Every structure is written in structure tokens, then in C-alpha cells.
Amino acid sequence: MSIRPDSLAAVTAAGAHHLPALQSLIFDHGANIWNYLPEDGIREHLDDIGQGHAYGVLVLEQGQLIAAVTFGLSTDFDHYLPPQARGTPQGYVSEAVVRRDRVGQGLGTRLLREALAELGKLGAEVVFIDRHEENLASAGMMRAAGFVEIETYADPRRRPHGSGRTTVCWKVLNPATLSAP
């Protein structure tokens, strides 16, 4: 991850010193009717980043955090994988947030692609992400980063607005993972 010549913004890995700004970005700019942001869950996820059990990529501009994607490895999505691939941690994207005044500039897609590259280095062969079915901004960002929708299901606890449904997407980094043994 490095400074891009076409921008004053730098992409960097999240570190413990970024966590207060990351928490503010998530709660101040990620909160809307489509996003499920349980405070305890977000704080636990940020603690995992601080301890090196989860990760993040950030866009900083003149030292100010303007966008972030957080991610990690998990077996929580095993039921979407063929039996031979289950039990091996795969990637998941937890949060993708861009400051409201910077939305629409491709920062979220850029960071999703950075996260995919980092997850590939960590051994993920498939990466999962989910969103509210009706969150069109997130849907566009995910499609632009190469994610494909694989399931939409009723999820009224996490999605109390609109359709009340979650859409799960994946990006297959290694197609052999989905092949029969």
C-alpha cells in the first residue's frame, strides 16, 4: 500500500493508533438506515484490529481519515462453500465507510480492491461481504470491486428498514476452491 501519484491521498494499513479515528468514521459516516452497526460489535471488531486479529486499509488525506475498509478471516460463511473447502478460514469484509463529503469518488472500491489483495496474501480464496438488499450505493461499490451476489434472505433483526433483507456477495479469488476434489 502506498501513496498514489494521481492523488494526495495515501492508502495505509490500519494500526492501533488509527482506532479512535476509525471508530469515529464508522459511527459518524457509516450510520444510516441501511447499515447494521451494533456498538459492542464494532468496538470488538476494532479491538481485534488493534490486536492484529482483523485488519483494515485506510485512505488518509493530509493526515485525516477519509475512508476505510475493515476485514478478516472467518469460517462463518462455510455454508456457502463446497464441503471440501469448509473449515478453512476465508475472507470477509466487515465495514466499508467513506466520509459523506467524499462519497462517489471511487475510494470505497479502491479500498475494497486493496482489502481483496491483502486477504489473498493471508490465504483467503473466497471473500464475503453483505449489505442491506436496498443499499444501492454499497451494491455499486461491491460490483465495481468484482463482488457477485449469491443470496438474499430475510434478516429483520439486522435490517429493520425497507425490505428487511440482507444480500450476501462473494469474490472468488481462487476458482479451484469451488471445484470438486
C-alpha positions in Angstrom: 0.0 0.0 0.0 1.4 3.3 -1.0 0.8 6.9 -2.0 -1.0 7.1 -5.4 0.6 9.5 -7.9 -2.9 10.6 -9.0 -4.0 11.8 -5.6 -2.9 13.5 -2.4 -4.4 10.6 -0.5 -2.4 7.7 0.9 -3.6 4.2 1.4 -2.2 2.6 4.5 -2.8 -0.3 6.8 -4.8 0.3 9.9 -2.9 0.4 13.1 -3.8 0.7 16.8 -3.1 4.5 16.6 -5.9 4.8 13.9 -8.6 3.1 16.0 -10.2 6.3 17.6 -10.4 7.9 14.1 -11.7 4.7 12.6 -14.4 4.4 15.3 -15.5 8.0 14.6 -15.6 7.4 10.9 -17.7 4.3 11.2 -20.2 5.8 13.6 -20.3 9.3 12.1 -20.3 8.5 8.4 -21.3 4.8 8.2 -24.6 5.2 10.2 -27.7 5.2 8.0 -30.9 3.2 7.8 -29.2 0.5 5.7 -26.2 -0.3 7.9 -26.2 -2.5 10.9 -23.7 -1.0 13.3 -24.0 -2.6 16.8 -21.8 -0.5 19.1 -20.4 -3.5 21.0 -19.8 -5.5 17.8 -18.0 -2.6 16.2 -15.8 -2.0 19.3 -15.0 -5.7 19.5 -14.0 -5.6 15.8 -11.8 -2.6 16.3 -10.2 -4.3 19.3 -9.4 -7.2 17.0 -7.7 -4.8 14.6 -5.7 -3.4 17.5 -4.6 -6.9 18.5 -3.8 -8.0 14.9 -6.7 -10.5 14.6 -8.5 -8.3 12.0 -7.3 -5.7 9.5 -8.1 -2.5 7.8 -7.0 -0.4 4.9 -7.4 3.4 5.2 -7.3 6.4 3.0 -5.6 9.3 4.7 -5.5 12.7 3.2 -3.3 15.3 4.9 -3.4 13.1 7.9 -7.2 12.9 8.0 -9.0 9.6 7.7 -11.5 9.8 4.9 -12.3 6.2 4.0 -11.8 2.7 5.5 -12.4 -0.9 4.8 -12.0 -3.5 7.6 -11.7 -7.2 7.1 -10.5 -10.5 8.5 -10.6 -14.3 8.1 -13.5 -16.4 9.3 -15.4 -19.7 8.8 -18.7 -18.0 9.4 -19.6 -18.3 5.7 -18.7 -22.0 5.3 -22.2 -23.0 4.3 -21.7 -21.1 1.0 -18.7 -23.3 0.2 -18.5 -26.8 -1.1 -17.8 -29.4 1.6 -14.1 -29.8 0.7 -13.5 -26.1 1.3 -15.2 -25.8 4.6 -13.2 -25.3 7.8 -10.6 -23.2 6.1 -10.9 -19.5 7.0 -12.0 -17.3 4.2 -12.1 -13.6 3.9 -14.9 -11.3 5.0 -15.3 -7.6 4.8 -16.8 -6.1 7.9 -17.0 -2.4 7.3 -16.6 -0.2 4.2 -17.1 3.5 5.0 -16.3 6.7 3.1 -16.8 10.2 4.6 -20.1 11.6 3.3 -18.3 14.6 1.6 -16.1 12.1 -0.3 -18.7 9.6 -1.5 -18.8 8.9 -5.2 -15.1 9.3 -5.9 -14.2 5.6 -6.0 -12.5 5.5 -2.7 -14.6 2.6 -1.3 -14.0 0.5 -4.5 -10.3 1.3 -4.3 -10.1 0.1 -0.7 -12.2 -3.0 -1.4 -9.6 -3.9 -4.0 -6.8 -3.3 -1.6 -8.6 -5.5 1.0 -9.0 -8.2 -1.5 -5.3 -8.2 -2.3 -4.4 -8.3 1.4 -6.9 -11.1 2.1 -5.3 -13.0 -0.8 -1.9 -12.6 0.9 -3.5 -14.0 4.1 -4.6 -17.1 2.2 -8.2 -16.3 1.5 -9.5 -18.0 -1.6 -13.0 -16.5 -1.4 -14.1 -13.2 0.2 -17.6 -12.5 1.5 -19.4 -9.2 2.1 -23.0 -8.4 2.9 -25.3 -5.4 2.8 -28.9 -4.4 3.0 -30.7 -5.6 -0.2 -31.7 -2.0 -1.0 -28.4 -0.3 -0.2 -27.7 0.7 -3.8 -24.5 2.7 -3.1 -23.0 -0.3 -1.4 -24.2 -2.6 -4.2 -22.5 -0.4 -6.8 -19.2 -0.3 -4.8 -19.3 -4.1 -4.4 -20.0 -4.7 -8.0 -17.2 -2.4 -9.1 -14.7 -4.3 -6.9 -15.8 -7.6 -8.5 -18.2 -9.0 -5.9 -21.2 -11.1 -7.1 -24.5 -11.6 -5.3 -25.0 -15.1 -4.1 -28.0 -14.9 -1.7 -30.6 -12.6 -0.4 -32.6 -13.6 2.7 -34.9 -12.1 5.3 -33.0 -10.6 8.1 -35.3 -8.3 10.1 -33.2 -8.2 13.2 -30.2 -6.6 11.3 -32.3 -4.9 8.6 -35.4 -3.3 10.2 -35.9 -0.9 7.3 -37.1 -1.3 3.7 -37.3 -4.9 2.6 -35.6 -6.2 5.8 -33.4 -8.4 3.7 -29.6 -9.0 3.6 -27.7 -9.7 0.4 -24.5 -11.7 0.6 -21.9 -11.3 -2.1 -18.6 -13.0 -2.8 -15.5 -12.5 -4.8 -13.8 -15.8 -5.7 -10.0 -15.3 -5.7 -9.2 -18.9 -6.5 -11.8 -20.7 -8.6 -10.3 -24.1 -7.8 -11.7 -23.7 -4.3 -15.2 -24.1 -5.7 -14.2 -27.2 -7.8 -14.9 -30.7 -6.8 -11.9 -32.6 -5.3 
